[in-house]
Amino acid sequence: MAAMSVQTRRAGEPPGTVRKQRTGGPHRSPSRARARAAGRAPYLLLLPALAVTVVFLGYPMLTNGVLSFQNLNMGQLIQHATEWNGVANYRQILGNAEFWQVTLRSILFTAANVVLIMAVGTLVGLLLARLGRRMRFTLMFGLVLAWAMPVIAATTVYQWLFAQRFGVVNWVLDHLGWHGMAAFNWTGSQFSTFFVITVLIVWQSVPFVAINLYAATTTIPKELYEAAALDGAGVWKGFTSVTLPFIRPFLYATTFLEVIWVFKAFTQVFAINEGGPDRLTEILPVYAYIEGMGNQHYGMGAAVSLLTILILLALTSYYLRIVLRQEEDER
């Protein structure tokens, strides 16, 4: 509200002397103060999360970065000696053909798992949208149980399922007629080991994708499906013209998260067979652990872990560029 001016005259002054006194001015400062406080509120709310991130993520990364420029093994640890070697660790890693083989394997492993996760998760999410209330609750309850199971517990269950002598999978295959699978060693080759790991990771990841996409379908107005049906659209046409445009942002975001989650899947790969047989199923997180902790080249392991982060950032940046380009083309 604009400030008002009131004309006043003091006692004893000539009649022509008029003073203007502004009123309403004091009401401005509290409103401005409230506006400034409201503008600072989001940053104040972010401070605890930023502080926790700096303490529990930033400091370890900084320490790891310093360690990657050192020649550190068990001897240096015992003697409390610091031996700097500059970029020798990075030069040795980048010149090693095994590192690039593991990098390519990690990218292919991530791509295969993410495609399977998104395909199965999308189908299950659409199924949830079409089921009745009781069946939907039952399926969602099972998905949540699979999702909530700790990674080590789930990996142990899969080790039992695919055990060579007393595994349930071999027993079922034997009784179905594949008698040669009665004592099959699932961790004896690269392909079969990756098969077990992939089944495990897909099983753990599908609930997150399915529940997210089901939540996305609940935001779609029912009138759009009715209009599409009146226009003669079938199931596939209704999906591509109504459902897909609404869930596309959720698909993009979920795929982005799954790329990160699968790429750093250390626990499943290491617990199933420790990157074997013959280190043929190592991905970059497992490779960093074996080089650092297993071979006691801690500086080398730190350098591999930082390179892993950089490769993951490059992959996610490339994916985000593709997503943004597609969104611009759709506009």
RABEL-V649749 format. One line per field, one symbol per residue. ss: DSSP state (H for helix, E for strand, - for the rest). A space follows every 10 residues. Layout:
ss = ???
//
This chain:
ss = ---EEEEE-- --------EE EEE--HHHHH HHHHHHHHHH HHHHHHHHHH HHHHHHHHHH HHHHHHH--E ---HHHHHH- ---E---HHH HHHH--HHHH HHHHHHHHHH HHHHHHHHHH HHHHHHHHHH --HHHHHHHH HHHHHHHH-- HHHHHHHHHH H------HHH HHHHH---HH H--------H HHHHHHHHHH HHHHHHHHHH HHHHHHH--- -HHHHHHHHH ----HHHHHH HHHHHHHHHH HHHHHHHHHH HHH--HHHHH HHH------- ---HHHHHHH HHHH---HHH HHHHHHHHHH HHHHHHHHHH HHHHHHHHHH -
//
